[in-house]
Amino acid sequence: MLLALLVFLVPNMRTLEWVLAALVAIFLPMQFFLPESPRWLLAKGKHERAKRAIRFVPVVGLLSLLLSIVLEVCF
């Protein structure tokens, strides 16, 4: 759905490829900084890490909100 919207908003194919590459460049490194699921950590008995993961959730939500605002403003 998001890709269809981007295709509609970005008529030039080359620009669309740059936009998609930028999104990948943003989200791929985030994968290495996101903690494991708190549910998985609790199941494995790692209670302190689960608490830290739960405290980390608002930071990720804020980054997601900022990214959506930037995309909304740019396109």
N, C-alpha and C positions, 0 to 999 in steps of 0.2 A: 504494500500500500504506500509506504513512504517512497519507495523507488518510483512508483508510478507518478506520484506527486512531483518528485524531482525531475522526471522526464518531461512532465507538463510545464514546469516552471523554467527549466533550462533548455532552451530550444537548440543550442549548439552542442553537438555530440562531444567535441573536444573539451568544452567547459564542463559538461556533465561528468566526463571521466576525471577531470581535476577535482571536482567537488566530491566524487565518490572516493578518490584516493585520499583526499584530506580527511574525510570521515574515518576511513580505515586507519590513517596515521594517528588520529585522535584516540580511537577506541582500542586499537590493538595493544598499545603500551599499558592502557588501563587494566587490561586483563592480568598483568603480572603484579599489580598493586592491590587488587581486590582480595579480601580475605575469603577463607572458606566459609561455607554456610554455617551459621550458628547452630542449626539443628544437627548437622554432621559433627561439628566439634563437640556438642553436648553428648551425642551418642558415643563418641570415642573417649569421653571422660576429660576433655580438655576445657574445663570450665572457665579458666582465666582468659584463654584465647577467644572463647565464645563471647565473653563480656566485652572484650576489645572489639570484636567484629560487630557487635550490636551498637557500640558507640560510634563506629565508623560509618554506619548507614546514612546518617544525616549529611555527612560530607559528600558522599556519592550522589545523594539526591540533589544537593546544591549544585554540584558540577553538571548534572544532567539538566537541571533547570537553566543554568547559564548557557549551556550549549543550545538548548531549544530556543532561547531568546535570541542568541546570535544567529541561528539559522532563520528564525522568523524575520529578523531585521534585514539580513542580507538578501533574502529571497522573498 
